Amino acid sequence: MEPQPTIRCPACGAPTRWDDEPRGPFCSKRCRLLDLGSWLSGDYRIPSEEPHEGEEPADADDVAYRPDPS
């Protein structure tokens, strides 16, 4: 098996390798937990479309069960 290339830790920028670190792209448990904390506190967000005027936001459960209009 060929070794993985060196990547940068997304939290601190330290060089690390996927095959050396079972925590994914992070160089340490500390960096992994700092990143998790940023997601949980709302520092990171995935952009989404805002509902159009007069339209209610879709609930994820409703979308899965909405019948096909065709």
N, C-alpha and C positions, 0 to 999 in steps of 0.2 A: 504494500500500500504506500502510495506516494504521500509525503508529509504535506500538510496544508500550508499555504503561504501565510506570512506574518500579516496581521491586521492590527488596526488601532482600536483600543478600548473606547467605546462611545462615551463613557463617562469622564475619563481622565486623559485619554489619548496615548496611554502607554502601549508599547507594542506587545502583542500576544498572539498566540496561535490557537485555532479551534481545537486541534488535537491535544494540546497541552492543558486546556481549560474546560472542565465539564460544565462550567457556568455559561457557555455560549461565548458571545463576543467580548465579555467583560474580563478584565485581568484579575479581578479578585471578588470575593463575596461582598466586600464593602461597596465596590462600584456597582455591583448588581443591585444591592439594597438601596443605594442612593437613587439609581434609575427607577426602581419600583416606587420609591417614595415620591419621585417627581410625577409619575403617572397617577398615583393615588391622590396627590394633592391638587391635581388639575393643571400642573405646569405644562404638561404635554397634552395636546388635544388632536384628534383626527378631524379635519374639516369635513363639514357636511353641508348640503344645500339647506338653506332656510326655507320653510314652507311659504308658498305664495300667499299674497294678501287674501284673507278670508278663508284660508285652508288650514285645517287643524294639522298639527304634526302627526306623522304616522307612528303608531305604536308598533314595535317590532313583532309582537304577537299577532296583531291584526294583519300585518303584511303577509305573514306566512299562511294565513287561512283565507285571504281575500280571493273570491272566485275570479277566474279569468273572464274579462269582459267580452271576449270574442265568441 
